[in-house]
Amino acid sequence: MTPLFSSLCVIGPGLIGSSILRRAKETCTIAGTLIAADSKPHVRERVQELGIADVTTPDLAVAAQADCVMICVPVGAVEDVARQVLPYMKPGSILTDVASVRGQLGPTIQAILPEGISYVPGHPMAGTEHSGPDAGFSTLFEDRWALLVPPEGSAPEAIAKIQALWNLCGARTKILSDEQHDQICAMVSHLPHLLAFTICDTADNLSDEIRAAVLDYAASGFRDFTRIAASDPVMWRDIFLANREALLGTLDRFVADTQAMADAIRHGDEATITSKIERGRAIRRTLIENRQA
């Protein structure tokens, strides 16, 4: 089978980027030549040791060799990296990224595209609390969603190629607007992380005796929160700030719903308490039916 791209350049081979590279190496369907670019020497050395790229380099000029360039850096750095790499890209190539907040990224980068280069960003709804080249694995995107957010006027053939890339990674794809994407992610990803960090902070601020007991006897619910809270702090700081409007709007709604539950508990309103718990169970069943659990 002829690979989708002759060459793919991944800038930032962390969890997402190294998972793409692993999938491409294993299947040989995504790209014939795999390039990993990163400014950190220890990251490049580890990529070489893992054998998941054919070329590793700190030089973004390597993008001139690639049919597709995928930016996999923290959301706050995406625009800057795009501005650095675009002058090197060749006509007919495609720029994509995996930023978990869109904001104005789409229109901003679309406005600076050189003639003949397409921009089709996408966000895989998959991940773990780990980071770096060792965190990746080839099945990370299996049966998960990759949300594509192409700017208005994007070339249909470029969109089709990025859809095909994610399909070859095992993902399902959906095309959304920037606003839809950010509102959805505020609910299903950003708010849960905010809550996990806050719950762990609350536990850490308890008295020494109670804090020690909490950590000794933590049940599965608390342990689940700590897994999410183990995520990279700089990455999540940038996400919270980049998506502040959608996140704060979702948080306001959550706070109101939490207060309603607190009032029901305070007044012994068994019907309301039971109804809210039943709705949670229904959400879980729907996730299972949608193959997202």
Buried (B, 14 or more C-beta within 10 A) or exposed (E): EEBBBEBBBBBBBBBBBBBBBBBBBEBEBBBBBBBBBBEEEEBBEBBBEBEBBBBBBEEBEBBBBBBBBBBBBBBBBBBEBBEBBBEBBEEEBBBBBBBBBBBEBBEBBBEEBEEEBBBBBBBBBBBBBBBBBBBBBBBBBEEBBBBBBBBEEBBEEBBEBBBBBBBBBBBBBBBBBBEBBBBBBBBEBBBEBBBBBEBBEEBEEEEEEEEEEBEEEBEEEBEEBBEBBBBBEEBBEBBBEBBBEBBBEBBEEBEEEEEEBEEBEEEEBEEBBEEEEEEEEEEEEEEEEEEEE
